[in-house]
Every structure is written in structure tokens, then in C-alpha cells.
Amino acid sequence: MFATLSDRLTSTFKNLRTKGRLSEADIDATIREIRRALLDADVAVTVVRQFTGAVRERALSAEVSAALNPAQQVVKVVNEELVAILGGQTRTLAFAKQPPTVVMLAGLQGAGKTTLAGKLALWLREQGHTPLLVAADLQRPNAVTQLQVVGERAGVPVYAPHPGNQGADDVLPAGADPVAVARAGVETARQKQHDVVVVDTAGRLGVDAELMAQASDIRDAVQPDEVLFVVDAMIGQDAVTTAQAFADGVGFTGVVLSKLDGDARGGAALSIASVTGRPIMYASTGEKLTDFEVFHPDRMASRILD
Ligand code: GDP
């Protein structure tokens, strides 16, 4: 991820470093190269415009022209503006004063929600929490079983519609109600004193009204403290459109970028926080449960500009 973007920005700055004082034309040429590199990396047009506008304004200010090394100062400005569009501060789950903290996962099918549920559960357990996973994805064959498998690997219990029926979601009663399952799961967490409950929900292949309605019904039923929108970074520009649809249809408090280990151009990762106004909280970086990290905007920016 980001390899091409990173290479292009690095070579842009290398050219700039050969100059001493920077003229307005030098700055504009640099901004043009940055704009092209971002657009080619699939960064959303609105974000590119906002970003290059902010960089240009600061690059032409006294902050840069008075600097001993103007080129280095431009790189610093670009770095700071990158951190800003990536959401600024690092942000992780905010725990409720009154447990359990309810975390709901939302996103398209295949986004990596179920995998993420296991990763998050393991991460929480390692931090001394006592999570419960709730299998409220009753849409996809095997989703319940898959959650039970990741729960077992993470050493975290799973509340499923048929607790005794391991691996048998094909015998779920027709019309099993995901909203009721989610509600009962959260109630179980309360009774059994789990301090965090993570509710996995169904996704569809594309955004549709029924999916949104079900997700908002679950949200209304469990009143989550956090709704995490899980999005596959590999889907490029579509990630931003999908995020916007979920922001409007369900609402979320944070983003999890999955499949950051892939070789996508990275524009989604760079656009999503800025477009939705919600922070990227975690990154999923592989298929193993330990391939999971807290997302740090500053580290990501440094990685891109390295
Ligand atoms: P869900 O439909 O949203 O629950 O998605 P899943 O959790 O079932 O994930 C869909 C596919 O993506 C599975 O094959 C996962 O193993 C894979 N996957 C999930 N997260 C990652 C990730 O961070 N990196 C990679 N390479 N694959 C992932």
C-alpha cells in the first residue's frame, strides 16, 4: 500500500531540495506534482483539493520562505497536512462509564468484519478486558460459525442464536431476527458482566436500503457506544462512496481500514477520515488475528513520506 504514492512524493521533494530559495513557480510546480500523485493514488478529488490548497497557502507563507531550508519546511508542511486529513489525533475505543461498552460493526459483505471482530476481541482481551462477541450476521451462510471459530482462536466467548448448535447455522430457524439476537447478546453481556460487547452485523455485496434499515434497527436496539465502519481498503474510490452511504444511513463513530496489507493505491485510506469526518481507529493488515493495529495518523504520514 502507498508504494507508488510514496515514491512519487519522495522524488518530488528530492527535486525541490536541489533548490535554495523557492519561488512561487517552484511551489506551484511542486503542488501540481503532489496533486497528480494523489489523484493517481485514487484519493478523492475533494480531499486532493483541500489538501493542496492548504499546502500551497502554507508553502507561500513566511513559515516557509523565512526558513533556513525552505524545501525541508515544505516537506514538514505536507507531513502535517497529511496527518490532518488522516484524522489528526490517534483515537481508540472510548469505554462507557457504565459497562458493557457496546461496539457495533458495520460494513459491506467481505469487508472483513468477522475477521476484525476476532482481532478486536483478542486485542481487548490482551488489554485486560472481558469481551463477548455477538453473532448478529444471519445473512451469510456460515457467518455464525466463522465468528465462533475466530472467537475460539481469540479465546473470547461468542453469543450466537443457537449456542448449543456449533457450526450449524444452516439449521437456524427461518426468519431468525438479527435485531433480537443483537439485543439478547448485549443483555447476556450485561448479565455475565462482560465489560465490552462486540456485535457483528450482516453486510451485503453492495449498499442497499434493506441493509441500511437492518443496521439502523440493530443500532437502535443496542444503543452502541461505538459503531465501527469496516471498509476494505482494496476497493479504492468505492470505499469513499460506501463510507458516505453508511455515514448517512447508519452513522458511525470510527473507521477500521481492512486489508491494508494489500497493494491498493491507498487513496481510500487517505480520503475516508476527511470525507466522513470520522477518525480511522484501527487497521487490519492480514488474515491472522494478530494482524491488527491501532491506526496512528502521524505514523502513516511518515510512512508515506519516508
Ligand atoms: P465480512 O463479510 O465483512 O465478515 O468479511 P470477512 O471477515 O469474512 O473477510 C472477508 C475475507 O477477507 C476473508 O477471506 C478474510 O480472511 C479476508 N480478510 C479480512 N481482513 C483481512 C486483512 O486485513 N487482510 C487480508 N489480506 N485479508 C483479510
Boltz pocket constraint, residues with backbone or C-beta under 6 A from the ligand:
constraints:
  - pocket:
      binder: B
      contacts: [[A, 107], [A, 108], [A, 109], [A, 110], [A, 111], [A, 112], [A, 113], [A, 114], [A, 115], [A, 116], [A, 201], [A, 203], [A, 257], [A, 258], [A, 259], [A, 260], [A, 261], [A, 262], [A, 284], [A, 285], [A, 286], [A, 287], [A, 291]]
      max_distance: 6.0
